[in-house]
Amino acid sequence: MASEYEAHLEGARKAVRRFKIAFALALAIMAGVGGYLVLFRGHPAEATLKKAFRMAEKGDFEGIAALLDPEGPLSTLLRQNDDALKKALEEFLERYRLEISSPTFRVRSEKNRAEVEVTGGTVRVYARSGSDVPVASLGLRDSGLVFYLERKDGNWLVEDVNQDITQWTTGEGLPFNW
């Protein structure tokens, strides 16, 4: 009887050890996945800018405008002077095709506000009616380009940018001419 009890007890001990090992492995996997997501997943404000860049590549000005805070300085600027800047940007996107490669960002955020600095990548500009040779190219690494975003109703919206976009359509504010 004692040996049967000891065999049963030994079986229970083995089961507890297997459970402990399986539990430890499960915790390690969850910690690894969680750590990966924390380290390598971008901030949601960054995702908004990436979406805006994809829309710029497609020439979708209305899509970009939908990502702007309607009460922010950038939207106000676009509405001023009978939408002259808006028309100029739309014409620019009709004339030129953008290719934005490998953009990288540094995000500083506090609660519902974020400052997103573009720290890398390349913008190539192609004439829509021309060849596959870029009209211009700009490295974004030292551009100093910073976007200011705010979260409203669960969405991150672009409020402003640290450069004068009224000059972007003429090339005056960029290190190359269109």
N, C-alpha and C positions, 0 to 999 in steps of 0.2 A: 504494500500500500504506500509506503514511504517513497519507494522508487518511482511509482506512478505520479505521486504528488510532485517529486523533484523534477521529473521529466516535463510535467505540465508547467511548473514554475520556470524551468529553463526555456521552454517554448515561449512563455509570456515575456521573458526578458529579451529574447531575440526579437520578438515582435515590437517591443518598445524601442530597442536599438534601431531597427529598420525604420520605424516611424520617426525617430529623432533625426536620422540621416536624411530621410525624404523631406522632412520639415525644414531642416537646415538648407538643403539644396533648393527647395522652393523659395525660401527667404532670400538666398543668394541670387537666384534668377530674378526675382522681383526687384531687388535692390539694384542689380545691374541694369535692368530695363529702365527703371525709374531714373537712375543716374545718367544713363545715356540720353533720355528725353530731356532732362534738366540741362545737361551740358550742351547738347547739339541741336535742340529745337530752338528755333528763333522766336523772338517776341512777336506777339500778334500784330503790333504796329509795323514790324518789319514785313509781315505777310501782306499788309495793305500796300506798302510801297512796291513790293514785288508784283502785285496785281496791277498797280498803276503802270509799272514799267512794261508789263506784257501788253497792256492796252495801248500804250504809246507805240509799241512795236507794230501793233495792228492798225494804228492810225485812228483809234477809237476815242475821239475827244469827249464824246458824251459819256462813255464809260469812265474816263478819268474824272470828269466833272462830278460824277455820282459819288466818287470817293473823297470829294472835298467837303469840308464843313461849310454848310450854306451860310453860317453866321461868321465864319472866319475871315481874316484879312485877305486871303488869297481869292476867295469867292467874291468878296467885295471889289477887289481890284479887277477881276474879270468882268464884273457888271458895270464898271465905270465907263464913261466916255462912249456911250452907245455900243457897248460890247466890242470896242475896237481891238482890244487885246485878245479877246476870245476869237474874233474873226481872224486875226493875224496868226494865232496858234493853230486854228483849224486849217488855214491855208498852208501853213508850214507842214502840217501832217499830211496834207493832200499832195504837196510837192515832193516831200522827202520821206523815205522809209528809214526807221531807226532799227538798229540791232544793238541790244544791250546784253553784253556777255558777262557772266559770272559776277554780278554785283555782290558786294559784301557790305555789312553794316555794323555799326557800333550803336547800341541802344542804351540810352539812359532814361529810366522811367520812374515816375513816382505817381502812384495811384492811377488816375485817369489821364495822365499827360505823359507824352514820350517825346524825346528828342532823338531823332535817328540820323546819324551821320553816315554818309556813303564813304566807305573806306577802301573800296576797290572795285574793279571791273572796268569795262571798256564800252564806250558808246561809239558806234560807227554809223555814219549818215550816208545814205545812198539816195541818188536822184531816182524818183519813181519811174521816170521815163528814160533813164540812162542805163549804163552797163552795170556789171557787178563790181566795179571798182569804187570804193568809198570816196565820197566827196570830201569827207572829213572824218577824223577819228580823235577821240578824247579819252585819255586815261583818267579814271575817276579817283585813283588812289590819293592824289594830292589836291583834289578839286575843292575841298572845304565845303562841299555841299551838305547842308543839314536841313532836314524836314522836321516840322513840329506837328505832332498829331495829338488828338484828344479823343478819348473814348466817350461816345454818346450813344445811349440806347443799345449798348452792347457791341457797337461797331467802332473801329478805329477810323477816324476821318482826318485828312490832311488839312491843317489850319493855315500853315504858312511855310515858306522856304526862306533861307537866309540870304538868297541872292535876288537881284532885280530881274524878274522874269520878263519885264517889258523889253529888255535888251536881248533876250534869248532869240527872238524871232529875226533879229538883224545880225546876230553874231557878235555884237559889241561887248557883251558881258562874258564871252567865252574865249578861250585861248586859240580860237581859229575862226575863220570867216566862213559863212555859208556860201 
